[in-house]
Amino acid sequence: MWVLTIFLIMAAIILLCIADFHFGRRYFVRNAYRRDYQKRHSDMELISTGPAFFERMFSDIKNASSSINCLFYIVENDHLGRQFFDLLIQKAKEGVEVRLLMDRIGSFKIRSKQVKELQECGIQVFFAEKPKLPFLFFSTQQRNHRKITVIDGKIGYLGGYNVGKAYIDEEPKLSPWRDYHMRIAGEGTADLQKEFCIDWKRASGEEILNKPSYFPELEKGAVEHRFFPSEGFKIESQFVSFITNARKSIFIGTPYFIPSKEVMDALEKALKRGIKVTIVTPERPDHPLVKEAAFKFFRRLIPLGADIYHYQNGFYHSKLIILDDEFCDLGTANFDLRSFYVNLELNNFTYTQSFVDEVRKEVQKDIEGSTLVDLEKINSVSIFTRVKEGIASMISILL
């Protein structure tokens, strides 16, 4: 009897979580703030190693004169996280206006004592996407996955790096960490600032879009680009459009390859019409089940001619699409259901050939540091791996 009772309780909990997630997402999408940005022209610098990223960003923060706005999905409570906090404290003491936004679950290691210390030094700190009623389970799953920094309203950063020692190659199991970030200077920075202000209001309730100092006059730069925010919708249909309109080639770099049915159908159709499809994912995963979750898709794509690689030289965290060698999408969204349907993401579409060529050179290094996935090998995996695949398939939207 007690076994049946436990089973019924567990079944009820699962059903409640499913209902909570379903209705919570519907409510959020129905009430989400929709916006679209125009094409802008900015000077853009590609950064592809953690040490180079933090050296560049920390230097810009040190030179800030009026404001620093930072949003990170993860800030770790380690020496790099504390160095980041110390730098923000130093600037706040100099009279610079500093705002820091961190995802509540992604940055769960940051203690209230540290937040209080930051606030006492003049930094305004809030956590984004706190779990809340009435859709408690959905709110624990929806994450603000963006990584935005804007300095003096003039210099912006966007990409895949969070703040922690793993991102500067000090986590042995995942080192070196391969990722992409952009430093942006020029008129597009105003749109990046607007995105921060929107997320700040969502977390704090404070309206800061009307601050003139956040939006100085900006000059045009050399690279044509457009920011693309997504909040549990839009990015899936945009990816389908990318794939459908490709004429020659599609490159996808992602740490998690878990496409939706619509995206997968588009990829298969692209291969059947002769489009070259290349995908790079990591050999070493950073989360359980995500590697196995991709196998069922690989088994469908490889026979159609897709070249799928496992990156060997550390952990691969790129969020990158290149179309026809003349357009690239680089930002925070992974190629998975969580980014398509749940998370808050921000991508940057780039149209200028010189920048795309720079990205392509880095991508070639990624491919050279990878090995082709063997179809026969993933067709003959162990029963244990098959079980992991099955579990991953059932909970794929939560991976």
C-alpha positions in Angstrom: 0.0 0.0 0.0 2.8 2.4 0.9 4.5 1.8 -2.4 1.3 2.8 -4.3 0.9 5.8 -2.1 4.4 7.0 -2.9 3.8 6.4 -6.6 0.6 8.4 -6.5 2.2 11.3 -4.7 5.1 11.4 -7.1 2.8 11.2 -10.1 0.7 14.1 -8.7 3.9 16.2 -8.2 5.0 15.5 -11.7 1.6 16.4 -13.2 1.5 19.6 -11.1 5.0 20.6 -12.4 4.0 19.9 -16.0 0.8 22.0 -15.6 2.7 24.8 -13.8 5.4 24.9 -16.6 2.8 24.9 -19.4 0.5 27.6 -18.0 3.5 29.6 -16.6 5.1 29.8 -20.0 1.8 30.7 -21.7 1.3 33.5 -19.2 4.8 34.8 -19.7 4.7 34.7 -23.5 1.3 36.4 -23.6 2.5 39.3 -21.3 6.1 39.6 -22.6 7.4 42.9 -23.8 8.0 42.6 -27.6 10.5 44.8 -29.3 12.6 44.7 -32.5 15.7 46.6 -33.3 16.9 48.2 -36.5 20.2 47.5 -38.2 23.0 49.6 -36.7 26.6 50.3 -37.5 29.2 49.9 -34.8 32.8 49.0 -34.4 33.0 45.4 -33.3 35.9 43.4 -31.8 35.7 39.6 -31.6 37.1 38.0 -28.4 37.6 34.3 -28.3 39.5 33.5 -25.0 38.5 34.1 -21.4 41.7 35.8 -20.3 41.6 38.2 -23.3 37.9 39.0 -22.5 38.4 39.8 -18.9 41.5 41.8 -19.5 39.7 43.9 -22.1 36.4 44.4 -20.1 38.2 45.1 -16.8 40.3 47.7 -18.5 37.2 49.4 -19.9 35.5 49.3 -16.5 38.6 50.8 -14.8 38.4 53.7 -17.3 34.6 54.3 -16.8 33.7 57.8 -15.9 29.9 57.9 -15.5 28.2 54.5 -15.4 28.7 50.8 -15.5 25.7 48.4 -16.1 26.4 44.7 -15.9 24.2 41.7 -16.3 25.5 38.1 -16.0 23.8 34.8 -15.9 26.6 33.4 -13.7 28.9 35.2 -11.3 30.8 32.7 -9.3 32.0 33.1 -5.7 35.6 32.5 -6.5 38.7 34.7 -6.9 37.6 36.1 -10.3 34.1 36.9 -9.1 35.6 38.7 -6.1 38.0 40.5 -8.3 35.0 41.6 -10.4 33.2 42.8 -7.3 36.3 44.7 -6.0 36.6 46.5 -9.3 33.0 47.6 -9.2 33.4 48.7 -5.6 36.4 50.8 -6.5 34.5 52.5 -9.3 31.5 53.2 -7.1 33.8 54.8 -4.5 35.1 57.0 -7.4 31.5 58.3 -7.9 30.7 56.1 -11.0 27.0 54.9 -11.0 27.2 51.1 -10.9 24.3 48.6 -11.4 24.8 44.9 -11.2 22.1 42.3 -12.3 22.7 38.6 -11.8 20.4 35.6 -12.5 19.1 34.3 -9.2 19.8 30.6 -9.9 22.7 31.0 -12.2 24.5 33.1 -9.5 23.2 31.1 -6.5 26.7 31.0 -4.9 26.7 34.8 -4.3 25.7 35.2 -0.6 23.5 37.9 0.9 26.6 39.1 2.9 28.4 39.9 -0.4 25.3 41.6 -1.8 25.1 43.8 1.3 28.7 44.7 1.0 28.3 45.8 -2.6 25.2 47.8 -1.7 27.0 49.5 1.2 29.7 50.6 -1.2 27.1 52.3 -3.4 26.4 49.6 -6.0 22.8 48.9 -6.9 22.4 45.1 -7.0 19.4 42.9 -7.9 18.8 39.3 -8.9 16.9 38.5 -12.1 14.2 35.9 -12.5 13.6 34.9 -8.9 11.4 31.9 -8.3 7.9 33.2 -7.6 4.3 32.2 -7.4 1.9 31.5 -8.9 4.0 29.5 -11.4 6.7 28.4 -9.1 8.2 25.5 -11.1 8.2 27.5 -14.4 9.9 30.4 -12.7 12.6 28.1 -11.3 13.4 27.0 -14.9 13.2 30.4 -16.7 16.6 32.0 -16.6 18.0 35.3 -17.7 20.8 33.9 -19.8 22.0 37.2 -21.2 25.5 38.6 -20.6 25.5 42.3 -21.1 27.9 45.0 -20.0 27.6 48.7 -21.0 30.1 51.3 -19.9 29.4 55.0 -20.0 26.7 54.3 -22.5 29.4 54.0 -25.2 31.1 50.6 -24.9 29.2 47.4 -24.8 29.9 43.7 -24.4 27.8 40.7 -25.4 28.5 37.0 -25.7 29.0 33.7 -24.0 31.4 34.4 -21.1 30.2 34.5 -17.5 32.3 35.5 -14.5 34.2 32.7 -12.8 37.5 30.9 -12.9 36.3 28.2 -15.4 36.1 31.0 -18.0 39.7 31.8 -17.6 40.8 28.2 -18.0 41.2 27.3 -14.3 38.7 24.5 -14.1 40.8 21.4 -15.1 37.9 19.3 -16.4 36.7 22.0 -18.8 39.9 23.8 -19.7 40.6 25.5 -21.9 37.2 27.1 -22.2 36.3 28.0 -25.9 33.8 30.8 -26.3 33.0 34.0 -28.2 32.3 37.5 -27.0 32.0 40.9 -28.7 33.1 44.3 -27.7 30.8 46.9 -29.3 31.4 50.6 -29.7 29.1 52.9 -31.7 25.4 53.5 -32.3 24.4 49.9 -31.5 25.5 50.3 -27.9 22.3 52.2 -27.3 20.2 49.2 -28.1 22.4 47.1 -25.7 21.8 49.7 -23.0 18.1 49.5 -23.6 18.1 45.8 -23.2 19.8 46.1 -19.8 17.3 48.8 -18.8 14.4 46.5 -19.7 15.8 43.6 -17.6 16.7 46.0 -14.8 13.1 47.2 -14.5 11.8 43.6 -14.7 14.0 42.7 -11.7 13.9 45.9 -9.6 10.8 47.8 -10.7 12.9 50.9 -11.4 12.5 52.7 -14.7 16.0 53.8 -16.0 15.3 54.1 -19.7 14.7 57.8 -19.2 18.2 58.5 -18.0 19.9 60.9 -20.5 23.4 60.0 -19.3 22.8 56.4 -20.4 22.2 57.4 -24.0 24.9 59.7 -25.2 25.2 60.7 -28.8 27.0 57.9 -30.6 28.8 57.7 -34.0 28.3 55.0 -36.6 31.0 52.3 -36.8 32.2 50.0 -39.6 30.1 46.8 -38.9 26.4 46.5 -39.8 24.5 44.5 -37.2 21.2 44.0 -35.4 20.4 42.9 -31.9 17.7 40.2 -31.5 16.2 39.7 -28.0 14.2 36.6 -27.4 12.2 35.5 -24.3 10.9 32.0 -24.7 9.7 32.7 -28.3 10.9 34.2 -31.6 14.4 32.6 -31.7 13.1 29.2 -32.9 11.3 30.7 -35.9 14.3 32.9 -36.6 16.6 29.8 -36.7 14.1 28.1 -39.0 14.2 31.1 -41.3 18.0 31.1 -41.3 18.2 27.4 -42.3 15.4 27.7 -44.9 17.0 30.6 -46.6 20.6 29.3 -46.7 21.9 29.0 -50.2 25.2 27.2 -49.8 26.2 26.4 -46.2 25.2 26.4 -42.6 27.7 26.3 -39.6 26.3 25.8 -36.1 28.5 26.0 -33.0 26.8 25.1 -29.8 27.5 23.4 -26.4 24.0 21.8 -26.5 22.5 20.5 -29.7 18.8 19.8 -28.9 16.7 21.2 -31.7 13.0 21.4 -31.9 11.0 19.4 -34.4 10.6 22.5 -36.6 14.3 23.3 -36.6 15.3 19.7 -37.2 12.9 19.4 -40.1 14.4 22.5 -41.6 17.9 21.1 -41.2 17.0 17.8 -42.9 15.3 19.7 -45.8 18.5 21.9 -46.2 20.7 18.8 -46.4 18.3 17.2 -49.0 18.6 20.3 -51.2 22.4 20.2 -51.1 23.2 22.7 -48.4 26.5 21.9 -46.6 25.8 21.6 -42.9 28.6 21.6 -40.3 28.0 21.3 -36.6 30.5 21.6 -33.7 29.6 20.4 -30.2 31.9 19.6 -27.2 33.3 16.1 -26.6 33.3 16.9 -22.8 29.9 18.1 -21.6 29.5 20.4 -18.6 26.1 19.0 -17.6 24.7 15.5 -17.3 22.7 14.1 -20.3 23.2 17.0 -22.7 25.8 15.1 -24.8 23.5 12.0 -25.0 20.5 14.2 -25.8 22.1 15.1 -29.2 22.7 11.5 -30.4 19.3 10.8 -31.8 19.6 14.0 -33.9 23.1 13.1 -35.1 21.8 9.7 -36.3 19.3 11.5 -38.6 21.6 14.2 -39.9 24.9 12.3 -40.6 23.3 9.9 -43.2 22.0 13.0 -45.0 25.6 14.4 -45.3 26.0 16.6 -42.3 29.5 16.9 -40.9 29.2 16.8 -37.1 32.3 17.3 -34.9 33.1 16.8 -31.3 35.5 19.6 -30.1 38.5 18.0 -28.3 40.6 20.9 -27.0 38.7 21.8 -23.8 35.0 22.7 -23.4 33.2 24.3 -26.4 30.6 26.9 -25.3 30.2 28.8 -28.6 26.7 30.1 -29.6 27.2 30.7 -33.2 25.6 30.3 -36.7 27.2 31.3 -40.0 25.2 31.3 -43.2 26.7 31.1 -46.7 30.0 32.4 -45.3 28.6 35.9 -45.4 26.3 36.3 -42.3 26.8 35.4 -38.6 24.6 35.2 -35.5 26.5 35.4 -32.3 25.1 35.9 -28.8 23.8 34.0 -25.8 21.2 31.6 -27.2 22.2 27.9 -27.4 20.8 25.6 -30.1 18.5 23.9 -27.7 14.9 23.9 -26.4 15.7 25.8 -23.3 16.9 28.8 -25.3 14.1 28.4 -27.8 11.2 28.2 -25.3 12.3 29.2 -21.8 15.3 31.5 -21.3 15.8 35.2 -21.9 18.4 35.5 -24.6 20.1 38.2 -26.7 21.8 37.6 -30.1 23.6 39.8 -32.5 23.2 39.4 -36.3 26.2 40.6 -38.2 26.1 41.4 -41.9 29.5 42.9 -42.7 31.8 40.5 -44.6 35.1 41.6 -42.8 33.7 40.7 -39.4 32.1 37.4 -40.7 35.5 36.5 -42.2 37.2 37.1 -38.8 34.7 34.8 -37.2 35.2 32.2 -39.9 38.9 32.1 -39.2 38.2 31.3 -35.5 35.7 28.7 -36.5 38.3 27.0 -38.7 40.4 26.6 -35.6 37.4 25.0 -33.8 37.0 22.5 -36.6 40.7 21.7 -36.7 40.6 21.0 -33.0 37.7 18.6 -33.4 37.1 15.1 -34.6 34.2 13.9 -36.8 31.4 12.1 -34.9 31.4 8.4 -36.0 27.9 7.3 -37.0 28.7 3.6 -36.4 30.0 4.5 -32.9 26.9 6.3 -31.8 24.7 3.6 -33.3 26.4 1.0 -31.1 26.4 2.8 -27.7 25.9 0.9 -24.5 22.5 0.1 -22.9 23.5 2.6 -20.2 24.0 5.3 -22.8 20.6 4.5 -24.4 18.9 4.8 -21.0 20.6 8.3 -20.6 19.3 9.2 -24.1 15.8 8.2 -23.2 15.9 10.2 -20.0 17.3 13.2 -21.8 14.6 13.0 -24.4 11.9 13.1 -21.8 13.3 16.2 -20.0 15.0 17.8 -23.0 13.3 21.2 -22.5 14.8 21.4 -19.0 18.4 20.4 -20.0 
